[in-house]
């Protein structure tokens, strides 16, 4: 497990670009805190989130209910309608939509049609994420999907 765990290609650079623009970011996952601590640590991504890591164990109901994303928004001091959820699952996409948030659905290994039907805006390259958020040169050049 440890040897096989790799971050999604392009995700570290995307996170750095987004953080560098001043946009607050967090992780809101169905996984427990111990698992997230391990996986984010092994992939070298943990430090990007500065302790802003939220688990479904912190709320009454997990995905597809909106509780986790609403809790994360509150903890981050953000209104739900200003938040963007990046998801790769149907349950997570449904939860983000139910929370009143824009959902960018990463579909490199998921069913793009199902994610679209659930309300997600599908993308397949993590490097395009900043542009989809209106951040960086990709946004200025109109190069994002």
DSSP file (Angstrom, degrees, kcal/mol; ACC not computed):
  #  RESIDUE AA STRUCTURE BP1 BP2  ACC     N-H-->O    O-->H-N    N-H-->O    O-->H-N    TCO  KAPPA ALPHA  PHI   PSI    X-CA   Y-CA   Z-CA
    1    1 A X     >        0   0    0      0, 0.0     4,-1.4     0, 0.0     3,-0.1   0.000 360.0 360.0 360.0 -50.9    0.0    0.0    0.0
    2    2 A X  T  4  +     0   0    0      1,-0.2     3,-0.3     2,-0.2     0, 0.0   0.907 360.0  47.5 -61.3 -43.7    2.7    2.5    1.0
    3    3 A X  T  4 S+     0   0    0      1,-0.2    -1,-0.2     3,-0.0     0, 0.0   0.809 114.2  47.3 -69.5 -29.5    4.9    1.9   -2.0
    4    4 A X  T  4 S+     0   0    0     -3,-0.1     2,-0.5     2,-0.0    -1,-0.2   0.669  84.6 105.2 -86.4 -17.7    1.9    2.1   -4.4
    5    5 A X     <  +     0   0    0     -4,-1.4     2,-0.3    -3,-0.3    -3,-0.0  -0.522  44.0 161.3 -73.7 116.2    0.4    5.3   -3.0
    6    6 A X        -     0   0    0     -2,-0.5    37,-0.1     3,-0.0     3,-0.1  -0.975  40.3-108.3-132.3 145.4    1.2    8.2   -5.4
    7    7 A X        -     0   0    0     -2,-0.3     2,-0.1    36,-0.2     3,-0.1  -0.365  48.7 -88.4 -68.0 155.4   -0.5   11.6   -5.7
    8    8 A X    >   -     0   0    0      1,-0.1     3,-2.3     2,-0.1     4,-0.4  -0.419  58.7 -92.7 -58.7 134.0   -2.6   12.3   -8.7
    9    9 A X  T 3  S+     0   0    0      1,-0.3   117,-0.5     2,-0.1   118,-0.2  -0.279 109.9  10.7 -53.9 129.6   -0.3   13.6  -11.5
   10   10 A X  T 3> S+     0   0    0    116,-0.1     4,-2.0    -3,-0.1    -1,-0.3   0.310  94.3 111.8  87.8  -8.2   -0.3   17.4  -11.4
   11   11 A X  H <> S+     0   0    0     -3,-2.3     4,-2.7     2,-0.2     5,-0.2   0.899  73.4  52.0 -70.3 -39.4   -2.1   17.8   -8.0
   12   12 A X  H  > S+     0   0    0     -4,-0.4     4,-2.4     1,-0.2    -1,-0.2   0.937 113.0  44.8 -62.6 -45.7    0.9   19.1   -6.0
   13   13 A X  H  > S+     0   0    0      2,-0.2     4,-2.3     1,-0.2    -1,-0.2   0.890 113.0  51.8 -64.6 -39.0    1.5   21.9   -8.6
   14   14 A X  H  X S+     0   0    0     -4,-2.0     4,-2.5     2,-0.2    -2,-0.2   0.929 110.8  47.6 -62.8 -45.0   -2.2   22.7   -8.8
   15   15 A X  H  X S+     0   0    0     -4,-2.7     4,-3.0     1,-0.2     5,-0.3   0.918 111.4  50.8 -62.2 -43.8   -2.4   23.0   -5.0
   16   16 A X  H  X S+     0   0    0     -4,-2.4     4,-2.4    -5,-0.2    -1,-0.2   0.903 111.5  47.9 -61.6 -41.4    0.7   25.2   -4.9
   17   17 A X  H  X S+     0   0    0     -4,-2.3     4,-1.0     2,-0.2    -1,-0.2   0.922 113.9  46.8 -64.4 -44.5   -0.8   27.5   -7.6
   18   18 A X  H ><>S+     0   0    0     -4,-2.5     5,-1.4     1,-0.2     3,-0.8   0.945 115.3  44.8 -64.7 -48.7   -4.1   27.7   -5.8
   19   19 A X  H ><5S+     0   0    0     -4,-3.0     3,-1.9     1,-0.2    -1,-0.2   0.899 108.6  58.2 -61.0 -40.4   -2.6   28.4   -2.4
   20   20 A X  H 3<5S+     0   0    0     -4,-2.4    -1,-0.2    -5,-0.3    -2,-0.2   0.741 100.2  57.7 -62.6 -23.0   -0.2   30.9   -3.9
   21   21 A X  T <<5S-     0   0    0     -4,-1.0    -1,-0.3    -3,-0.8    -2,-0.2   0.526 120.4-109.4 -84.0  -5.9   -3.2   32.9   -5.2
   22   22 A X  T < 5 +     0   0    0     -3,-1.9     2,-0.4    -4,-0.3    -3,-0.2   0.485  69.3 144.4  92.3   3.4   -4.5   33.2   -1.7
   23   23 A X      < -     0   0    0     -5,-1.4    -1,-0.3     1,-0.1     2,-0.2  -0.640  51.3-124.4 -76.7 125.4   -7.5   30.9   -2.0
   24   24 A X        -     0   0    0     -2,-0.4     2,-0.3    -3,-0.1    -1,-0.1  -0.480  33.8-171.9 -70.1 140.2   -8.1   29.0    1.2
   25   25 A X        +     0   0    0     23,-0.2     2,-0.3    -2,-0.2    27,-0.1  -0.929  11.5 167.5-132.4 156.5   -8.1   25.2    0.7
   26   26 A X        -     0   0    0     -2,-0.3     2,-0.4    25,-0.1    27,-0.2  -0.933  33.0-112.6-151.8 174.2   -8.9   22.2    2.8
   27   27 A X  E     -a   53   0A   0     25,-2.2    27,-3.4    -2,-0.3     2,-0.4  -0.974  24.8-179.3-113.4 132.2   -9.5   18.5    2.6
   28   28 A X  E     +a   54   0A   0     -2,-0.4     2,-0.3    25,-0.2    27,-0.2  -0.906  22.6 164.1-131.5 103.2  -13.0   17.2    3.4
   29   29 A X  E     -a   55   0A   0     25,-2.5    27,-1.7    -2,-0.4     7,-0.1  -0.843  51.4-131.8-127.8 154.1  -13.1   13.4    3.1
   30   30 A X  S    S+     0   0    0     -2,-0.3    -1,-0.1    25,-0.2    25,-0.1   0.693  84.5  98.1 -70.9 -19.7  -15.1   10.4    4.1
   31   31 A X  S    S-     0   0    0      1,-0.1    25,-0.5    25,-0.1    26,-0.3  -0.241  84.5-103.5 -66.9 157.1  -11.9    8.8    5.3
   32   32 A X     >  -     0   0    0     23,-0.1     4,-2.4     1,-0.1     5,-0.2  -0.400  32.8-107.3 -78.1 163.2  -11.0    8.9    9.0
   33   33 A X  H  > S+     0   0    0      1,-0.2     4,-2.7     2,-0.2     5,-0.2   0.857 117.8  54.5 -60.5 -37.6   -8.4   11.4   10.2
   34   34 A X  H  > S+     0   0    0      2,-0.2     4,-2.1     1,-0.2    -1,-0.2   0.920 110.2  46.1 -63.7 -43.4   -5.7    8.7   10.8
   35   35 A X  H  > S+     0   0    0      2,-0.2     4,-3.1     1,-0.2     5,-0.3   0.923 114.2  47.9 -65.0 -44.0   -6.1    7.4    7.2
   36   36 A X  H  X S+     0   0    0     -4,-2.4     4,-2.9     1,-0.2     5,-0.4   0.907 109.9  52.7 -63.9 -40.5   -6.0   10.9    5.8
   37   37 A X  H  X S+     0   0    0     -4,-2.7     4,-1.6    -5,-0.2    -1,-0.2   0.921 114.1  43.8 -58.9 -44.2   -2.9   11.8    7.9
   38   38 A X  H  X S+     0   0    0     -4,-2.1     4,-2.9    -5,-0.2    -2,-0.2   0.959 117.9  41.9 -65.8 -52.8   -1.2    8.7    6.6
   39   39 A X  H  X S+     0   0    0     -4,-3.1     4,-1.8     1,-0.2     6,-0.2   0.909 117.0  46.3 -68.0 -41.8   -2.1    9.1    2.9
   40   40 A X  H  <>S+     0   0    0     -4,-2.9     5,-2.1    -5,-0.3     6,-1.7   0.878 115.1  49.0 -67.1 -35.5   -1.6   12.8    2.7
   41   41 A X  H ><5S+     0   0    0     -4,-1.6     3,-1.0    -5,-0.4    -2,-0.2   0.932 111.0  48.3 -66.8 -46.3    1.8   12.4    4.6
   42   42 A X  H 3<5S+     0   0    0     -4,-2.9    -2,-0.2     1,-0.3    -1,-0.2   0.821 113.6  47.3 -65.0 -31.4    3.0    9.6    2.3
   43   43 A X  T 3<5S-     0   0    0     -4,-1.8    -1,-0.3    -5,-0.2   -36,-0.2   0.497 111.6-119.6 -89.1  -3.0    2.1   11.6   -0.9
   44   44 A X  T < 5S+     0   0    0     -3,-1.0    -3,-0.2    -4,-0.4    -4,-0.1   0.675  85.9 108.1  76.7  17.0    3.7   14.7    0.4
   45   45 A X    > < +     0   0    0     -5,-2.1     3,-1.5    -6,-0.2     4,-0.4   0.617  46.2  89.1-100.5 -14.8    0.5   16.7    0.3
   46   46 A X  G >  S+     0   0    0     -6,-1.7     3,-1.8     1,-0.3     5,-0.4   0.866  82.0  57.1 -55.9 -43.9   -0.3   17.1    4.0
   47   47 A X  G >  S+     0   0    0      1,-0.3     3,-0.8    -7,-0.2    -1,-0.3   0.722  94.0  69.3 -64.1 -20.4    1.6   20.3    4.6
   48   48 A X  G <  S+     0   0    0     -3,-1.5    -1,-0.3     1,-0.2    -2,-0.2   0.717  96.8  53.1 -67.8 -19.5   -0.4   22.1    1.9
   49   49 A X  G X  S-     0   0    0     -3,-1.8     3,-3.4    -4,-0.4    -1,-0.2   0.454  88.6-147.1-103.8  -0.8   -3.5   22.0    4.1
   50   50 A X  T <  S-     0   0    0     -3,-0.8    -3,-0.1     1,-0.3    -2,-0.1   0.794  74.5 -47.8  43.3  45.0   -2.1   23.6    7.3
   51   51 A X  T 3  S+     0   0    0     -5,-0.4     2,-1.6     1,-0.2    -1,-0.3   0.501 104.6 128.6  78.7   2.2   -4.4   21.5    9.6
   52   52 A X    <   +     0   0    0     -3,-3.4   -25,-2.2   -27,-0.1     2,-0.5  -0.521  31.6 133.0 -90.4  69.3   -7.5   22.2    7.5
   53   53 A X  E     -a   27   0A   0     -2,-1.6     2,-0.4   -27,-0.2   -25,-0.2  -0.983  33.5-172.2-125.7 120.1   -8.4   18.5    7.3
   54   54 A X  E     -a   28   0A   0    -27,-3.4   -25,-2.5    -2,-0.5     2,-0.3  -0.923   4.3-160.1-121.5 138.0  -12.0   17.5    8.0
   55   55 A X  E >   -a   29   0A   0     -2,-0.4     3,-2.2   -27,-0.2   -25,-0.2  -0.824  31.6-120.2-115.9 151.9  -13.4   14.0    8.2
   56   56 A X  G >  S+     0   0    0    -27,-1.7     3,-1.5   -25,-0.5   -26,-0.1   0.725 110.3  74.0 -60.0 -20.6  -17.0   12.7    7.9
   57   57 A X  G 3  S+     0   0    0    -26,-0.3    -1,-0.3     1,-0.3   -25,-0.1   0.635  87.9  62.8 -67.5 -11.2  -16.5   11.4   11.5
   58   58 A X  G <  S+     0   0    0     -3,-2.2     2,-0.3     3,-0.0    -1,-0.3   0.508 102.6  53.9 -89.5  -6.3  -16.8   15.1   12.6
   59   59 A X  S <  S-     0   0    0     -3,-1.5     9,-0.1    -4,-0.2     3,-0.1  -0.863  85.3-115.6-129.5 160.4  -20.4   15.4   11.3
   60   60 A X  S    S+     0   0    0     -2,-0.3     2,-0.4     1,-0.2    -1,-0.1   0.879  99.4  28.5 -63.4 -38.4  -23.7   13.6   11.9
   61   61 A X  S    S-     0   0    0     -3,-0.0     7,-0.4     3,-0.0    -1,-0.2  -0.979  71.9-149.3-130.9 136.0  -24.1   12.4    8.3
   62   62 A X    >   -     0   0    0     -2,-0.4     3,-1.9     1,-0.2     5,-0.2  -0.151  47.9 -18.4 -86.7-173.0  -21.5   11.6    5.7
   63   63 A X  T 3  S+     0   0    0      1,-0.3    -1,-0.2     3,-0.1    29,-0.2  -0.385 118.2  41.3 -61.0 139.9  -21.7   11.9    1.9
   64   64 A X  T 3  S+     0   0    0     27,-0.5    -1,-0.3    26,-0.1    34,-0.2  -0.963 107.5  79.3 -88.1   4.5  -24.0   12.1    0.0
   65   65 A X  S <  S-     0   0    0     -3,-1.9     3,-0.5     1,-0.1     4,-0.3  -0.411  84.5-126.9 -70.9 153.9  -25.4   14.4    2.6
   66   66 A X  S  > S+     0   0    0      1,-0.2     4,-2.5    32,-0.1     3,-0.3   0.512  81.1 103.8 -80.5  -3.3  -24.0   18.0    2.6
   67   67 A X  H  > S+     0   0    0      1,-0.2     4,-2.6    -5,-0.2     5,-0.2   0.848  78.2  48.7 -51.0 -47.3  -23.0   18.0    6.3
   68   68 A X  H  > S+     0   0    0     -3,-0.5     4,-2.5    -7,-0.4    -1,-0.2   0.920 114.6  44.0 -63.5 -45.1  -19.2   17.5    5.8
   69   69 A X  H  > S+     0   0    0     -3,-0.3     4,-2.3    -4,-0.3    -1,-0.2   0.881 114.3  50.0 -70.0 -36.7  -18.9   20.2    3.1
   70   70 A X  H  X S+     0   0    0     -4,-2.5     4,-2.3     2,-0.2    -2,-0.2   0.905 112.1  48.8 -65.9 -40.1  -21.0   22.6    5.1
   71   71 A X  H  X S+     0   0    0     -4,-2.6     4,-2.7    -5,-0.3    -2,-0.2   0.926 111.2  49.4 -62.9 -45.9  -18.9   22.0    8.2
   72   72 A X  H  X S+     0   0    0     -4,-2.5     4,-1.8     1,-0.2    -2,-0.2   0.917 110.6  50.1 -61.6 -43.3  -15.7   22.5    6.3
   73   73 A X  H  <>S+     0   0    0     -4,-2.3     5,-3.0     2,-0.2     4,-0.5   0.927 111.8  48.4 -60.6 -44.8  -17.0   25.8    4.8
   74   74 A X  H ><5S+     0   0    0     -4,-2.3     3,-1.3     1,-0.2    -2,-0.2   0.931 111.4  49.3 -61.1 -46.3  -18.0   27.0    8.3
   75   75 A X  H 3<5S+     0   0    0     -4,-2.7    -1,-0.2     1,-0.3    -2,-0.2   0.807 111.9  49.5 -63.9 -29.3  -14.6   26.0    9.8
   76   76 A X  T 3<5S-     0   0    0     -4,-1.8    -1,-0.3    -5,-0.2    -2,-0.2   0.471 115.4-116.8 -87.7  -3.1  -12.8   27.8    6.9
   77   77 A X  T < 5S+     0   0    0     -3,-1.3     2,-0.3    -4,-0.5    -3,-0.2   0.812  71.1 131.9  72.9  30.8  -15.0   30.9    7.5
   78   78 A X      < -     0   0    0     -5,-3.0     2,-0.3    -6,-0.2    -1,-0.3  -0.865  60.2-120.6-118.3 148.5  -16.5   30.7    4.0
   79   79 A X    >   -     0   0    0     -2,-0.3     3,-2.0     1,-0.1     4,-0.4  -0.676  30.1-122.4 -80.3 140.1  -20.1   30.8    2.8
   80   80 A X  G >  S+     0   0    0     -2,-0.3     3,-1.8     1,-0.3    -1,-0.1   0.865 109.4  59.6 -52.9 -40.1  -21.1   27.6    1.0
   81   81 A X  G 3  S+     0   0    0      1,-0.3    -1,-0.3    20,-0.1    21,-0.1   0.649 103.6  52.4 -68.5 -12.0  -22.0   29.4   -2.3
   82   82 A X  G <  S+     0   0    0     -3,-2.0    -1,-0.3    19,-0.1     2,-0.2   0.454  94.8  95.2 -97.1  -2.0  -18.4   30.7   -2.5
   83   83 A X    <   -     0   0    0     -3,-1.8    19,-1.5    -4,-0.4     2,-0.4  -0.572  57.7-155.1 -93.4 152.2  -16.9   27.3   -2.1
   84   84 A X  E     -b  102   0B   0     -2,-0.2     2,-0.4    17,-0.2    19,-0.2  -0.997   8.9-152.3-124.2 128.5  -15.8   24.9   -4.8
   85   85 A X  E     -b  103   0B   0     17,-3.1    19,-3.2    -2,-0.4     2,-0.6  -0.846   0.7-156.0 -98.8 133.2  -15.6   21.1   -4.2
   86   86 A X  E     +b  104   0B   0     -2,-0.4     2,-0.3    17,-0.2    19,-0.2  -0.958  30.0 165.4-108.3 117.3  -13.2   19.0   -6.1
   87   87 A X  E     -b  105   0B   0     17,-2.2    19,-3.4    -2,-0.6     3,-0.0  -0.851  38.6-170.1-131.8 160.0  -14.5   15.4   -6.1
   88   88 A X  S    S+     0   0    0     -2,-0.3     2,-0.3    17,-0.2    17,-0.1   0.227  70.1  73.8-131.1  10.6  -13.9   12.1   -7.9
   89   89 A X  S  > S-     0   0    0      1,-0.1     4,-2.2    21,-0.1     5,-0.2  -0.893  74.7-129.1-126.7 156.1  -16.9   10.2   -6.5
   90   90 A X  H  > S+     0   0    0     -2,-0.3     4,-2.7     2,-0.2     5,-0.2   0.915 111.1  50.5 -65.1 -43.8  -20.7   10.2   -7.2
   91   91 A X  H  > S+     0   0    0      1,-0.2     4,-2.1     2,-0.2   -27,-0.5   0.910 112.7  46.4 -62.8 -41.6  -21.5   10.5   -3.5
   92   92 A X  H  > S+     0   0    0      2,-0.2     4,-2.4     1,-0.2    -1,-0.2   0.884 111.6  50.9 -68.1 -38.9  -19.1   13.4   -3.0
   93   93 A X  H  X S+     0   0    0     -4,-2.2     4,-2.4     2,-0.2    -2,-0.2   0.930 111.2  48.6 -62.9 -45.1  -20.4   15.2   -6.1
   94   94 A X  H  X S+     0   0    0     -4,-2.7     4,-2.5     1,-0.2    -2,-0.2   0.895 111.0  51.2 -61.2 -40.1  -24.0   14.8   -4.8
   95   95 A X  H  X S+     0   0    0     -4,-2.1     4,-1.5     2,-0.2    -2,-0.2   0.910 110.0  48.9 -64.7 -43.0  -22.9   16.1   -1.4
   96   96 A X  H  <>S+     0   0    0     -4,-2.4     5,-2.4     2,-0.2     4,-0.3   0.918 112.7  47.1 -63.3 -43.9  -21.3   19.2   -2.9
   97   97 A X  H ><5S+     0   0    0     -4,-2.4     3,-1.6     1,-0.2    -2,-0.2   0.920 110.8  52.3 -62.6 -44.0  -24.3   19.9   -5.0
   98   98 A X  H 3<5S+     0   0    0     -4,-2.5    -1,-0.2     1,-0.3    -2,-0.2   0.794 105.5  56.1 -62.7 -28.0  -26.6   19.4   -1.9
   99   99 A X  T 3<5S-     0   0    0     -4,-1.5    -1,-0.3    -5,-0.2    -2,-0.2   0.512 119.1-112.4 -80.8  -4.7  -24.4   21.9    0.0
  100  100 A X  T < 5S+     0   0    0     -3,-1.6     2,-0.3    -4,-0.3    -3,-0.2   0.755  73.5 133.7  79.9  25.3  -25.0   24.5   -2.7
  101  101 A X      < -     0   0    0     -5,-2.4     2,-0.3    -6,-0.1    -1,-0.3  -0.747  63.7-106.5-108.6 153.8  -21.4   24.5   -3.9
  102  102 A X  E     -b   84   0B   0    -19,-1.5   -17,-3.1    -2,-0.3     2,-0.5  -0.610  37.6-149.9 -72.2 136.7  -19.9   24.3   -7.4
  103  103 A X  E     -b   85   0B   0     16,-0.4    18,-3.0    -2,-0.3     2,-0.7  -0.952  13.4-164.1-118.4 121.1  -18.4   20.8   -7.9
  104  104 A X  E     -bc  86 121B   0    -19,-3.2   -17,-2.2    -2,-0.5     2,-0.8  -0.915  19.5-152.6 -97.6 114.9  -15.5   20.2  -10.2
  105  105 A X  E     -bc  87 122B   0     16,-1.6    18,-2.2    -2,-0.7     2,-0.6  -0.806   3.1-148.2-100.7 109.4  -15.6   16.4  -10.8
  106  106 A X  E     + c   0 123B   0    -19,-3.4     3,-0.2    -2,-0.8    18,-0.2  -0.650  21.8 174.9 -77.6 116.5  -12.2   14.8  -11.5
  107  107 A X        +     0   0    0     16,-2.8     5,-0.3    -2,-0.6    17,-0.2  -0.037  35.9 120.1-119.7  30.6  -12.9   12.0  -13.9
  108  108 A X  S    S+     0   0    0      1,-0.2    -1,-0.2    15,-0.2    16,-0.1   0.868 102.2  10.8 -62.8 -33.9   -9.6   10.5  -14.9
  109  109 A X  S    S+     0   0    0     -3,-0.2     2,-0.2   -21,-0.1    -1,-0.2   0.170 120.6  80.3-128.2  16.8  -10.6    7.2  -13.4
  110  110 A X  S    S-     0   0    0    -21,-0.0     2,-1.0    -3,-0.0     3,-0.1  -0.686  93.0 -84.0-119.5 172.3  -14.3    7.7  -12.8
  111  111 A X     >  -     0   0    0     -2,-0.2     4,-2.4     1,-0.2     5,-0.2  -0.677  37.4-166.1 -80.5 101.6  -17.5    7.7  -14.9
  112  112 A X  H  > S+     0   0    0     -2,-1.0     4,-2.4    -5,-0.3     5,-0.2   0.877  85.7  52.4 -58.6 -41.2  -17.5   11.1  -16.4
  113  113 A X  H  > S+     0   0    0      1,-0.2     4,-2.5     2,-0.2    -1,-0.2   0.909 110.6  47.2 -63.9 -41.8  -21.2   10.8  -17.6
  114  114 A X  H  > S+     0   0    0      2,-0.2     4,-1.6     1,-0.2    -1,-0.2   0.899 112.1  49.9 -66.9 -40.2  -22.4    9.8  -14.1
  115  115 A X  H  <>S+     0   0    0     -4,-2.4     5,-2.6     2,-0.2     4,-0.3   0.888 112.1  48.4 -65.4 -38.4  -20.4   12.7  -12.5
  116  116 A X  H ><5S+     0   0    0     -4,-2.4     3,-1.7    -5,-0.2    -2,-0.2   0.926 109.5  52.1 -65.0 -45.1  -21.9   15.1  -15.0
  117  117 A X  H 3<5S+     0   0    0     -4,-2.5    -1,-0.2     1,-0.3    -2,-0.2   0.816 105.2  56.6 -61.1 -30.4  -25.4   13.7  -14.4
  118  118 A X  T 3<5S-     0   0    0     -4,-1.6    -1,-0.3    -5,-0.1    -2,-0.2   0.547 129.7 -95.9 -78.9  -6.9  -24.8   14.2  -10.6
  119  119 A X  T < 5S+     0   0    0     -3,-1.7   -16,-0.4     1,-0.3    -3,-0.2   0.450  77.8 138.6 110.0   1.7  -24.2   17.9  -11.3
  120  120 A X      < -     0   0    0     -5,-2.6     2,-0.8    -6,-0.2    -1,-0.3  -0.470  54.9-129.4 -81.6 151.5  -20.4   18.0  -11.5
  121  121 A X  E     -c  104   0B   0    -18,-3.0   -16,-1.6    -2,-0.1     2,-0.1  -0.890  38.9-137.6 -94.7 106.1  -18.3   20.0  -14.0
  122  122 A X  E     +c  105   0B   0     -2,-0.8     2,-0.3   -18,-0.2   -16,-0.2  -0.384  31.4 166.7 -76.5 139.4  -16.0   17.2  -15.3
  123  123 A X  E     -c  106   0B   0    -18,-2.2   -16,-2.8    -2,-0.1   -15,-0.2  -0.972  20.5-164.1-142.8 156.8  -12.3   17.6  -15.9
  124  124 A X  S    S+     0   0    0     -2,-0.3     2,-0.5   -18,-0.2     3,-0.1   0.455  70.1  65.6-123.0  -3.9   -9.7   15.0  -16.5
  125  125 A X    >   -     0   0    0      1,-0.1     3,-2.1  -115,-0.0     4,-0.3  -0.964  60.3-155.9-126.6 116.4   -6.3   16.7  -15.9
  126  126 A X  G >  S+     0   0    0   -117,-0.5     3,-1.7    -2,-0.5     4,-0.4   0.786  92.8  69.7 -60.0 -27.8   -5.4   18.0  -12.5
  127  127 A X  G 3  S+     0   0    0      1,-0.3     4,-0.3  -118,-0.2     3,-0.3   0.741  94.4  57.3 -61.8 -21.5   -3.1   20.5  -14.1
  128  128 A X  G <> S+     0   0    0     -3,-2.1     4,-2.0     1,-0.2    -1,-0.3   0.555  80.0  93.5 -85.5  -7.8   -6.2   22.3  -15.4
  129  129 A X  H <> S+     0   0    0     -3,-1.7     4,-1.3    -4,-0.3     6,-0.2   0.909  81.5  50.9 -56.1 -49.5   -7.7   22.8  -11.9
  130  130 A X  H >4>S+     0   0    0     -4,-0.4     5,-3.0    -3,-0.3     3,-0.6   0.920 110.6  50.6 -56.3 -42.0   -6.3   26.3  -11.3
  131  131 A X  H >45S+     0   0    0     -4,-0.3     3,-1.5     1,-0.2    -1,-0.2   0.876 105.4  55.7 -62.3 -37.7   -7.6   27.5  -14.6
  132  132 A X  H 3<5S+     0   0    0     -4,-2.0    -1,-0.2     1,-0.3    -2,-0.2   0.760 108.7  49.3 -65.0 -24.0  -11.0   26.1  -13.8
  133  133 A X  T <<5S-     0   0    0     -4,-1.3    -1,-0.3    -3,-0.6    -2,-0.2   0.383 122.8-107.5 -93.5   2.1  -10.9   28.3  -10.7
  134  134 A X  T < 5S+     0   0    0     -3,-1.5     2,-0.4     1,-0.3    -3,-0.2   0.770  77.9 131.2  78.2  26.1   -9.9   31.3  -12.6
  135  135 A X      < -     0   0    0     -5,-3.0     4,-0.5    -6,-0.2    -1,-0.3  -0.914  50.5  -2.5-116.0 136.4   -6.3   31.2  -11.3
  136  136 A X  S >> S-     0   0    0     -2,-0.4     4,-1.5     1,-0.2     3,-0.6  -0.122 100.2 -46.1  87.1-177.9   -3.1   31.5  -13.2
  137  137 A X  H 3> S+     0   0    0      1,-0.2     4,-2.2     2,-0.2     6,-0.2   0.796 127.0  63.5 -65.8 -31.3   -2.1   31.8  -16.8
  138  138 A X  H 3>>S+     0   0    0     -3,-0.3     5,-2.4     1,-0.2     6,-0.7   0.885 104.8  47.7 -61.8 -37.1   -4.4   29.0  -18.0
  139  139 A X  H X45S+     0   0    0     -3,-0.6     3,-0.8    -4,-0.5    -1,-0.2   0.918 111.6  49.4 -68.9 -42.9   -7.4   31.1  -16.9
  140  140 A X  H 3<5S+     0   0    0     -4,-1.5    -2,-0.2     1,-0.2    -1,-0.2   0.840 114.5  45.0 -66.0 -32.4   -6.0   34.3  -18.6
  141  141 A X  H 3<5S-     0   0    0     -4,-2.2    -1,-0.2     1,-0.0    -2,-0.2   0.508 108.6-122.6 -89.1  -4.4   -5.4   32.4  -21.9
  142  142 A X  T <<5 +     0   0    0     -3,-0.8    -3,-0.2    -4,-0.5    -4,-0.1   0.781  69.6 135.7  68.9  26.2   -8.8   30.6  -21.8
  143  143 A X      < +     0   0    0     -5,-2.4     2,-0.5    -6,-0.2    -4,-0.2   0.546  32.2 104.4 -86.5  -7.3   -7.0   27.3  -21.9
  144  144 A X              0   0    0     -6,-0.7   -15,-0.0     1,-0.2   -16,-0.0  -0.647 360.0 360.0 -81.7 126.0   -9.1   25.6  -19.2
  145  145 A X              0   0    0     -2,-0.5    -1,-0.2     0, 0.0    -2,-0.1   0.551 360.0 360.0   6.1 360.0  -11.6   23.1  -20.7
